[in-house]
Every structure is written in structure tokens, then in C-alpha cells.
Amino acid sequence: MPDVRYADDMTVGNFSTYDPAPADRYYEKRPLFPEEVAKKPASKLRITHARLWDLFTAEWERQRENRREMAIDEGFYDHRQWTETEEDLAEDLGHMPMTINVTKTMINWLLGTERRSRSDYKVLPRRKEGSAAAERKSHLLKYLSDVNRSEFAWSLAFAETVKAGVSFMEAGLQEDDHGEPIYDRHESYRNCLWDSAGIDLDMEDSRYFFRFKWMDVDDACSFFADDEDFETARRAIEGAVEETIDIASDFLDDPAEDHENYVQGYGLEGGSIEVISRQRVRMIEAWIKLPVKERKISGGDFRGEVFDEFSPGHIEEVESGRARIVERVTHRMFVVIFTSAGIVYSSPSPYRHNRFPFTPIWCYRYADTHLPYGMIRDVRDLQRDVNKRHAHALFMLVHQKIIMDEGAVKDVDALEDEVNRPTAIIQKRPGYHFEINVDKPEIEHHITMMMRSIAMIQQVGGITEENLGREHTGKSGKAIIALQDQGALATAPIFDNLRLARQVHGEKMLSLCEQFMTEEKSFRITNKRGSASFYKINDGLPENDIVRTKADYIISEDAWQATLRQAGTALLLDTVQALASTAPQFLMETIDLILEGMDIPNRDEIVRRVRNLTGQEDPDADPNAPDPERDARNAAKARAAEMQDRAATAEIAKMEAEAAEKGARADKASVEAQKLVRSMAGENIDTQTKALALALEILQSRPAAEMADAVLAGAGYKEPAEEEAAMDALAQAQAEEKAMAAPAQQTDPMAQPVA
């Protein structure tokens, strides 16, 4: 039954407001959960069931033809390239319906590329304090991927996508006795129907999604044995068994029924349907969006999510004031399980992300109908041409064509049997025209066209001979690399869709972990070398609490750009080699980045050891995440830098002391020179006196003073004030000379590395 919390709001779920859903154009508008129905038991939900059945059958009818073509595409990969009619016609003409499966090689190259370039991802926090919890979430997703064998499921899904056009990955919750509660697995398009009116690649604008599965009646009833309304569910299941024969003819030609027809042992034979030998029922699981008034988180890390009163993260965000609860009309996801006879179960979606649990992986889609198709659809006609031309050429090669005059041989029937024998002996009458193998040159034309079709398959599909590693003479290495890049670029849209699907699916898996992984848990993960690491979550430590914080799932870009990365690494290596001749230290500073871009075994371990030797840090490492090795390297770097600074300071102090000592010796020598000058001036006093007396005696006039000054100056005499000024000028000149010499003395030692 529908959840009573939504009973008052389900009246807004009338699909009359939803257009342009194709089903609404063909069928009467019926509200899925009107108020009067929501208050009644499940046995009275016939209107709801009728509406769901209308949507299901209308979508099936709309996709029927394309689904049949998708099954044919898959058959081409599995060597089913001749129809029964074509095989019968070829055998009637004497041809051998051989299959030259060129398409399979093209598809296998894509599948091998996907397995070789499996992606990596990161879980990044929305706030700084959530770094440790985000790292634990990354480890938990890695553990779940190992337990669920997710990579093999992705390979199966991608293989179906390339062949048929679409496939799905499911992320959900299961009982603990089936393994881990959170699982992800592959789901085939054969078991699914989706809203073909949706346009978005992630189906965000789609309104409904159906998955159907055939089950034994007793097994189906056991799933709902504990429900309060079990009798209604049982009647819906058993009633569907009685209706199976009546509606089987409507679905027998669908690819989803191929295996079931084989299991049940019935099918169209002679225009009638045989009796079912095994009681089976088709269970249909519908995920459908309805507009209801819902409480949602506004603001904070969990913004946009449906409020969960049992979520510690939601409660903490609201109580802290970072977020608030608002009521607004939004699309709420509901899940309904029903059969052709009635509804078995219905409830709001248990998942907080409020999205479809199924993530599509698209190959190509038609522009008008948005229905999918794979790579084989593009080359299917060319593949048929290859098979038929090969069969025709082989027929012409082993059979003979004769043009002769009437009466050239006695027995024409015997000639027909004899001419095709390798040791044929033919007798003809003389004078009659008789010519054998008149059309043999046509064989070469058929072979030429067949080879051209094979080349066209490679050209249209984008997988060239160079991509397959086949040798070609007369082509340079750069030309081969260019053709390989051309093939990689031609298939880039498919891998881009795969990357989007991984991103969306990873977001759903992360949301499930944040919602349901609430108990304490210890788990183990292994790296590429098989080394085991053990982790704990929700053990009471804040850094291990994964339910109170919100994080984002980010796909790494490297795996999706392998060809471009290899070309860029080669160019970087050439550039570094050119610079290494003039700056060898540049090679040591960038060697870790060069190795990181190469596809070599144990690349991560090699890069880690190189960085330990060179002291470089990982540019992608989270600086806030705890890393003992990085902390130890930083501490060692700090100690080395401190010792280097102290050594440089000591060396500078030593140089300054030596310079000061030299300056002191120079000052001492200057003072001694000045004393010597003064002593020399004192010894000349007698000369000065005699010169003055002589001047007085000669001149006996005022000009005698000037004459005396001239005589004293010639004798080297100076006035005390002049002597002091001269000494000051000398000291200033020496100081300027020392100031100019000091920077040169400090620069020279720093030019050499300090031990």
C-alpha cells in the first residue's frame, strides 16, 4: 500500500499535467494515486494498476521494433548473420551460407580497450574537516567494488552497450545474508523499459522505469509471505499465471521473452500456443516519479536531499543552523511491484538520493525517438554484403559455366555432372562451339567488392588496421600513430558516455553508503600488488564517521585520455631531454611527473620511490589528509633547511670578522702615519723660526707675513685646524672604501653551496 504520509498529497499526481509522454496520447488519463484510492486496501487499487499497465504496454509497443533490431545486432556478434529465409534461399541456389565475422573483431577491440583503461575515482569532502571521512568513504567504495565484483559487471554492461545500444547498472540495498547490504550489478536492457520521452543521458527527466522478471509462482509468493496484505498479493500473482497464455502472444517476439519461451517450453508452433509446462509469472517492478509535497534540506552539505529524520548528518546540519527544512512540491520516487492481474506492493523509494537505482550506459541514440542503437547497426549491411559476396564467389569458383552449341555433346545431363569434377573428361562433337568458365573473371570482382566492404566496416566503425596492431608496409611511424589516434577519437563518444555513467552510478553508491552504512565495520582492501590494508568506519572517532558528512564522487580523467596522455608524455620527454643538456637539474625536478604519465608496471610504486629520493611531493595529494611519510619528509626538509641556514650565517659571521680585523689593521696604520707626519712638522720648528726672522729682517714690513707663510708651506708646516680636517677627510674616504668592499665579500661566499 502507499505510505500514509503521502495520502493527502497524492492527488497532485495526476498525469494530465504531464505531456508529451507518448502513452498519454493513446490512453485515458488516470491518476496513479488519487486520494480515494490511497485510503483503500491494495485489493481496491485497480485504477492504479490499470494506469501502470497502460504505461508498461504502451512503452513496450513503442520500443518493440527497435528492441527487435537490437537483438539482431547482438546476433551479428554471435555469428547469427543469416536469417532463416536467406539461408534457405542460398541453399536452394547451391550457395554455402558462410559467415566472415569482421564485426566481431571491431567490437572486441572496443571491449579490450575498456578492460585496459578501467577508471579510478576520488571521494572529495565538501568541507575541510571531512577530509579523513572522505578518505574512508573512498576505501569503503573500493571494498564494495571488490566484494560485488563491480568491474566485471561494468565490462558486461559495456559489452551489451556497444552491441545493442544501451545497458544498465543497478545500485541498491539487499539483505545482509546475501553479502554486503549495498550492491551494484549489471541489468540487461532485455529486462527493462524506460521512459522514451526522456532526453537526459542520466534519465533525470524521465518519469518511470520498468524492470520485469519471470519467477516461479511459489518463489514469488514467498517474497511477500510476511506482508499484511499477503492474500491480495497472492491473488495478483496467481491471477497473472492464468492470464499469461492470453497475453503471451503479444510479447513472444520481444527479445526479453526469448529465454523464457525456452524455459517454459512453449511458443508459436503451427499458429497456436502450446500448454505451459511450468507455472511462471512475470513480475514487474516500476520506479515512478510523482509530484508530492515533501520536506527537503535547504542549505548545508545535504542541500536538495529529502529530509531523513534518522540521519545523524541531517539532524546535525539542521541543529547547527547550517541548513533548514522546507516543504515544497517535488518529484518523489515511488516503487510499485505488480503483475498483469494486480498490484503486489507499493511504497515510496527507500533511497535518499531520490533517483532511479538504474544508471543507463548509452552507445548512440536516434535524434527523433531517442531510442538506442549500437555500433553494429552502422555496419550491419556491410557485414551482410561481405558474407553474400564471399558465398557467391565461392559458388562460382567450384561450379562451371558452359556456353555451347546445341548438339555439341550427346548427353547434357551427364555433362553437368562431369564438368564439376576435378578430373573431368568431356567429349564434344567436332565443329560445335564449346566454352567453359566464361564468367570466371567475375569472381575477382566479387572478391574486390568484398574487400572494399571489409575496409568500409573499419572506416565506418572507426577501428582501423593500425588500431588492431596489424603491420602496414610503406607507412611511417608517425602516419601509423596518426591513424591510431583517428580510431581512438572516432570511438571517444562511447567512452565519454561510459564515463558519465560511472560518475552517476558512483554518486548513487556514495549516497547509499552515507545513508545505510551506519554501524561500526572493519574491512580490508588490496592494492594492485595484492598488499592488504585494514580500515574501520563508525568506530566512534570523528575521522571514521562517514554518515555525518557529505562528500562528492569524482572520476579521474587519466583513464579516459590514455592516447592523449601517452602522446603528451612523449612530447614532455623530448622537451626535458633537450633542456637536460643545459640544465641537468631540471630533469631531476620533473622525473616523477614523466614517469607518472607512462603506462608501465608498478608505476605508482616507482613514482613514490623517485619522489622519496628527490624530495618532491605528490601534486594531487590532499594536504589536509594525514600522511606519516609526508610528515617525516617535511620534518627532515625543515631540519636540513635549518642546518643550511645556520651554516650560511656562521660563514657570513666569519667573513665579517675577518673584514673587521683587516679594517682595524688599516686604521692602526693610518694613525701611525698621522703621528709620523706630526713628528716631522715638529722637527722643522728651527727651520720655521729662522725663516720668519729672515723674512722680518728683509722686509720689515707687512708683506713679511705672506712671505713667511709661503716659506712655512714650503717647509711642510700645517695649521692644527687644517691638520684635523685632513685627518677627517682621510677617515671618511677609508670608511667609504670599506662600505663598498663589504657587499662583494658577502656575495662571493653565498655563490658556493654550503656544506
Secondary structure, 3 states (H helix, E strand, C coil): CCCHHHCCCHHHCCHHHCCCCHHHHHCCCCCCCCHHHHCCCHHHCHHHHHHHHHHHHHHHHHHHHHHHHHHHHHHHHCCCCCCHHHHHHHHHCCCCCCCCCHHHHHHHHHHHHHHHCCCCEEEEECCHHHHHHHHHHHHHHHHHHHHHCHHHHHHHHHHHHHHHCEEEEEEEECCHHHCCCEEEEEECHHHEEECCCCCCCCCCCCCEEEEEEEEEHHHHHHHCCCCCCHHHHHHHHHHHHHHHHHHHCCCCCCHHHHHHHHHHCCCEECCEECCCCCCEEEEEEEEEEEEEEEEEEECCCCCCCECCCCCHHHHHHHHHCCCEEEEEEEEEEEEEEECCCCEEEEEECCCCCCCCCEEEEECEECCCCCCEECCHHHHHHHHHHHHHHHHHHHHHHHCCCEEECCCCCCCHHHHHHHHCCCCCCCCCCCCCCEEECCCCHHHHHHHHHHHHHHHHHHHHHCCCCCCCCCCCCCCCHHHHHHHHHHHHHHCHHHHHHHHHHHHHHHHHHHHHHHHHCCCCEEEEEECCCCCEEEEEECCCCHHHCCCCCCEEEEECCHHHHHHHHHHHHHHHHHHHHHHHCCCHHHHHHHHHHHHHCCCCCCHHHHHHHHHHHHCCCCCCCCCCCCCHHHHHHHHHHHHHHHHHHHHHHHHHHHHHHHHHHHHHHHHHHHHHHHHHHHHHHHHCHHHHHHHHHHHHHHHCCCHHHHHHHHHHHHCCCCCHHHHHHHHHHHHHHHHHHHHHHHHHHHHHHHCCCCC
